[in-house]
Amino acid sequence: MVIKILFTVIFLAVMIGVGLYTRKQASSVEGFVLGGRAVGPWLTAFAFGTSYFSAVVFVGYAGQFGWKYGLSSAWIGIGNAIIGSLLAWIILGRRTKLMTQHIESRTMPDFFGTRFNDQGLRVAASIIAFVFLIPYTAGVYSGISRLFEMGFSIPYEYCVVIMSILTAVYVILGGYKATAMNDFIQGIIMLFGIVAVIVAVLNVQGGLEAAVEKLAALPSDDDPTVNGGFATLFGPDPWGLLGVVILTSLGTMGLPQMVGKFYSITDESAIKRGTVISTVFAFIVAGGCYFLGGFGRLFGTPPMLPNGKLAFDSIVPSMLVSLPDILIALVVLLVLSASMSTLASLVLTSSSTMTLDLIYRDKKALPGEVEEGEINDIVSEKVERRKVVVMRVLIMFFIAISLLIALNPPTFIAQLMGISWGALAGAFLAPFMLGLYSRRITTMSVWACFVWGVGLTVINMLAGNPINPINCGAIAMVGGFPVVWLVSMFTPQMSKGRVNAIFECYNKK
């Protein structure tokens, strides 16, 4: 216990120290939200990866999907690396950086409002982001607190409150730069931690070969007379597995807190390096988490919940109980690192969105464009400071709401994530990506996709989830693309002059 407490105290002291060190750079809106748009490839790549993978992946997803799909759940991690990291950086990185800087966009809702010349889109997107980032944050709190409960024997409620306070402190102090620097430190811990934990867990089962043989000897859930499904290449349910891969991989391209990382990176050469770093990070961390979860059935059946379902969130903690104290301390730091980085990204995204897109909505003219009534002047220093103060207050407000949900979690972590990712990426992914590439996307098509993504998720939830929230989220994301294309074909196009002014950014070196 002394080792675990000592490791954790040192870790938290470093996090707070980074917040204090970077606080001077967080005095302006640009510095607080985007780190002055001058964050290097290593910090950006690690910030992307650590925001992507949190306790939700390590505790919730790895346990639940490892139980359902066995070793084939490792495909989820591979999909996260190839689609969620490599393709996300290739498809979105350069174009997001150039266009958002060109139109002076600081948030995803701001992008929609300026790119499609409709401030109503900006308001709607900010409300969607704020509302559906809350269950995501609650899921992260829930995951990290269950590991703390296992490692320190501290009641779940205390863990949730402590984590929320600590996250608020260093984000409020240093803004995005503090978050990015801490993400780098946390990412290194995650890389070493996941490798060490996999080796230790497999040793408990007699090594990799013995563990796979034990898994192959387990009967299928659907047909107890058939063995080996959990040790096969595509597992017992390939289509269900594909839905999870789509949700957890494609979704990153439509999440505000993930796409925002491309806003702040220094330049195009940094994007190329960041692509490689981020992909390698994802292969190790995500692939490792799901590979580890695939052996969950070898550690016994998880307890039953009052509703008669298995407590999937207890699977990974049960795998770690027998590890030496030093490794449990490392696991706690691993999950703490993953979760605090994600929490910091979420609360910063939510507060900046509410402040810049709801409370202060400065109308901007495009470069070279002058329109009556629009203001494109430098905002006074006094107003800038006021915006930063409002964002800091909203950070505390957002954390408080998420805390209330985490203290009374309505469902499994994976389901919380399915609802959040489904609504956000279902609404934002298609219009954001297509808006970076196509001049023919109309304002009405963006509205239609907002209604599609949020409407499908909410209706499914109110109907008692007749479609699994994970699969529903995947359908919402993929379905957004035909919605945007079809509506764009039959609705008025935007002004050619305005669209051409926006796309000029890609002609510059």
N, C-alpha and C positions, 0 to 999 in steps of 0.2 A: 504493500500500500504506500509506503514511503517513496519507493521508486516511481510509482504511477503519479503520485501527487507532485513530486519534484519535477518530473518531465512536463507535466501539464502546466505548472506554475511558470517554469522557464518559457514554455511556448507562448503562454498568454502575455507574459511580460514583454516578449519580443514583438508580439502583435500590437500591443499598446504603444511600445516604443516607436515603431514604424509610423503609427498614427501621429504621434507627437512630432516626429522628424519631418513629416510631409505637410504639416498643418499650414505652413506659410504658402504653399503652392495651391491651397484650397480656398483662397480668399475671393477668387472670382468665379463666375459661373462656368467659364471655359475650363478653368483649372479644377474646380470641384467635380464637374461631370465628366470631362474628357481628358483630364491630365494635361491640358494645354495642347492636345492633338500631337503630342511629341513623345509617345510611349514606344520604346524599342521592340524589336521582334521577340526577344526572349520573354520579356515581361508580358507582352500581349498574348503570345502563344500559351504561356502558362496560365494567364488570366482566363483565356478561352477554355482551356482544359479543366481547370479547377472549378470554374463556374458550371461546366457541363456535368462533371461527376461529383456527386456529394454523397452524404449518408443515404440518400434516397436510392442511389445505385448500389452502394455497398451493402446496406441492410435490407432495403425493401425489394428492389428489382432483382438483385443477385440471389436472394433467398427464395422469393416467390417463383421466378422463372427458372432458376436452377432446380427447384423441386418439380416443376411441371415438365421441363424439357431435358433435364439431365445435362450431359456434357455438350449437347447441341446448343445450349444457351450461350456458349462461347461465340456463336455466330452473331449474337447481339453486339458483343464487344467489337467484333471485326467490322460489323456494319457501322457502328459508332465511329470507328477510326476512318473507314474509307468514305462513307457518305457524310456522316456528321462532322468530320474534321477536314479530311483532304478535299472532298468536293465542295464543302462549304467555303473553304478558303479560296479555292480556284474559281468558283462561280461568283461568289459575293465579294471577296476581299478587295480587289482593286477597284471594281465599279462602285462599291459602297463608299470606300474612302474618297474617291474623286468626286462623285456626285454630291454626297452629303457635305463635303467641304465647299463645293462650288455653290450650292444653294444655302449654305450656312445653317445646315440642319444639325441639331444636337441630340435629338431623340427620334425614335421611329414614328411616333405620332406626328412630330414636326415634319418629318419626311413626307408622310402622306398628305398633310395639309399644303405644303409648298409644291411638291412634285405634281399633284393633281389639282392645285389651285382651288382648294375647298377647305376652309377652316372648320367646317362641320366635321369633316373626316378626322381632322386633328383632335377635336374634342371627343368624338366617338372612340377613336383608337386609344386615347389616354384613359378613358373610363374602362374599356375592355382590358387594357394592360393592368390597371390598378386592381380591378376586381379579381381577375384570374391569376394574378401573381400571388395572391393571398393563400389559396390552397397549396400552391407549390411551396411557399415558404413554410407553411404549417407542416407539410410532409417532411421537409428538411429538419425542422425542429424535432419532430417525432422520431426520425431515424437516429439522429445524434444522441438524443436523450436515452433511447433504449440501450445504446452501447455504453453510455455512462452509467446507467443503472446496473448493467452487467459488470463493468470494470471496477466501479467504486462503491457499489451497493448504496448509492444515493437515490432516494425516491425520484421517480420520473418527473414529477411536478417541479421539484427544485432544480433539476438539470435544465429543464426548458427555460425557466426564468433566468438562470445564470447565463446561459448561452445568449439569450436575447439581449441582456444588458451588455455583455462583452462585445457583441457584434456592433451594437449601437455606438459604443464608445469609440472604437477605432475608425468606423466609417464617418461618424460625425466630425472627428478630428481632422482626418486627412483626405476624405473624399476618394476619387478614383485612383489617384496616385498611390495612396496608402493601400488601397485594395489590391492594385496591381503588384506592388512590392511584396505584400504579404502573400499574394497568390503564388509568387515565385518560390518563396520559402516553403509554403505549404505544399506546392507541387513536388518539390524535391523529397519532402517527407513521404508523400503519397507513393512516389516511384519506388523508394527503398522499402517502404512499409508493405506494399502489396506483394512484392517478391518474397520478402521474409515470411509473411503470413502463409502464402501458398506452400512454401517449402515445409513450414512447421506443421500445417494441417495434413499434408500428404504423409509426412513421417509418422503421424499418429495412426494412419491407416496402413502403414507398412511400405510406403513408397508409391510412386505413380502407377506402376504396373499392377500392384496388388489392389490399389484403390479402384482402378478401372475394372478389374476382374470382379470385385465385389459389387460394383454398380451394375455390371452386365448380368449378374445373377438375380437382380431384383425383378419381381413381376410387374407387369403393366397395371396401371390403375383401372383401365377399361376391361382388360382380360387377364385375370390372375394366372391363367395357364401359360401366358406368353412372357418369356424373360428377354432381357437384353435391350429393350427399347431406349433406356436411359443412357446407354453407352454407344448409341449409333450416331451416324454423321448428322442426320437431320431430326433425330428424336421422334417421340411418339405423335407429335402434332405439328407437322411442317408448316401448315397454313397459319396456325395460331402463332407460331414462331415468326413467320414473315410479318404479321401484323405488328408484333413488338419491335422488330427490326426497323420497320417503316416509322413507327411512332417515335422511337428513341433516337433515330438517326436523322431522318428528314426534318424532324421538328426543330432542330437547332437553327435552321435557316430562317425560321419565322418567329423566333423568340427575341423580344426586345433586348434582354440583358446579354444575349449572345452576339447578335448583330452589332450591338453598340461597341464591341471591342474593335471592329474595323474602323469606326469613326475616329478613334484616338491614336492609331498606329502612325508612325512618323512618315513613311513614304512607300513607294512601290517596291523598292528593293527589300525593304523590311518585310513586306507581305510575302515575298518569295521565301525568305528564310523562316518566317513564322509558320508557313504552310508545312514545311518539313518537321519543324519542332513540335507543332501541335499534333500532327498525325502520329509521330512516334510516341508521344505522351499518351495519346488515346489508345493505341495498341496495347501498351503495357498496363495502363490503369484499368480501362474498361474491359479489355480482354482478360486481364487477371481477375477482376471482380466476378465476372460471369463464369469463368472457368472454375473459380473457387466455389461459387454457389452451386455448380453442377454436381458437387459431391455431398450436398446437404442431406440426402436421404441416408447416407452412411452413419449419420449421427443421431438417428432416432426420429420418431414422429413428433412434430411440434404439438404443443397443447391445443386444446379446442377452445374456441371463443364461445361466449354465451349464445351466439346465434347459430352455433353448430358448425362453423367453418374453422379451418386450421389457422392458427396464428402464424402466418408466413413471416411476419417481421421478427419472430424469435428464432428463425432457423440459423442465420449467420451468427448471432450471439451464442447460440448453443454449440456451434462448431469451435468457438474460441475459448470456451470456459476452461478447458483442460490445458491450455497453453501456459508456459512459464510466465511469471509476473512481468519480466522484462519485455516479452512479446506482447502481452496484453496492454502494457503501457504504450508500446509502439502502435498497436491497433487503435487505441484511444486517440493518440495523436494523429494517426492517419485519417480517421473519421472526423475528428475535430478540424483538421486541415481542410478536408474536402468540403465539409459543411459550412464552416465559417466563411470560406471564399465564396461559396454559392449564395449564402445569406447576404453577404456584403453586396454582391452584384445585384441581387434581387431588390434589396431595400433602396440602394442607390438609384436603380432604374425607376422604381415606383415613385420615389420622392421627386426626382428630376422631371418625370413625366407629368405628375400632378402640378408641379410648380410652373414649369415652362409652357405646358400645353393647356392648362385649365385656368390657373390663377393669373399668370402673365402670358399673354399671347401677342407677342410683337409681330406685326405684319411686316414681311420682308419683300423688297423688290429684288428680282434676279439681277445678277451682274449685267450692266448695260441696259437695264430696263427701268424706266421711270414711270410711275403711275400716280395719279393724283390721290392724295390721302394716305399713301403708304410712306412709312418711315424706315429709312435704312441707315440712320445715324448711329454713332457709337453711344451705347447706353451709358448713362452717367454712373460714376463709381458708387454713388449712394444707392441707386437702384440695384446695382449688381450685388452689393453687400446684403441688401434686403432679400434678394432672391435666394442667396446662399443660406441665410437665416431661416427662411421659410422651408427650404429643402431639409434642413437639419431637424426642424420641428416635425415635418411630415415623416421623416425617417422613424422617429419615436412613435408616431401615430400608427404607421404601417406595421411596425414590429409589435405594437400592443394588440392590434387586431389579429395578426397571425398567431400571437401567443395564446389568445383566447381559443382559437380553433385547435391549436396543438394540445391544449390542456383538455379538450374534449373532442378528440379526433373521431370523425364520423365513419371512417372506413380505413382500409389498408393504405399504406403509403403509396403503393403502386396505383391504386385507384385515384387517390388525390392527384397524383402526377398525370394520370390519363386525362382527367377532367381539365386540368390546367393547360397541359400541352395541346390537347385537342382543340380547345377554344382559341387559344392564342395563335398557334401555328395554322389552324384551320382558317382563321380570319386574316392573318397577316402574310403568311408564306407566299402564296401565289401573287397577290398584287405587289408585294415588295420586290420579289425576284423579277417578275415580268416588267415591273416599272423601271428597273435598272437597264433592261435590254430592249424593250419594245416601245416605239413612239406611238403605237396604236391603242394602248391601254386607256380606257376612258374612266372618267370619274365615277360614273354610275356602276361600272364593273367592280370598282373597289367597294362601294356600298353593298353591292350584291354579295361579295365574298365575305364581308363582315357579318351580314345577316346569315349566310350559309354556315360559317364556322361556329359562331356563337349559338345560332338557332339549333343546329343539329346536336351540339353538346348539351345544351340546356334541356331541350325536349327529351333527349334520351335519359338524362338524369331525372327529370320530373316523372318520367314514365316508369321509373324503377330500374333503369339500365337494362332494357331488353337486349341491347347490343352491349357487349362487354366494353367498358370505358376505354380500354386500350385499343380495341379494334375500331371503336367509334372515332377515336382521335385520329387514327390512321386514315379512315375514310374521309374525315373532314379535311385533312391536309391534302391528300391526293385529289379529292373532288373539287378543291378550290381552283385548280388550273382550268378545267373545262368551264367552270362557272365564269371566270374572268374572261376567257377567250370568247365564249358565246355572247355574253352581255356586251362586250366591246364591239362585236360585229353589228349589233342592232341599236347602239346608242350613239349620241353625237360625239365626234372626236374633239379633242382639245385644240386650242389655237395652235397652228403650225409654228408661228413665231415664238410662242412661249416654249413649246416643246423643243424647238431647235436651240433656243437659248439654254435650256437645261442640259441638252446632250452635247453642247460644245465642250464640256469638261473632258470628254474622252479624246478630243483632238489635241489637247495640250500635253506637252512633255513635263 
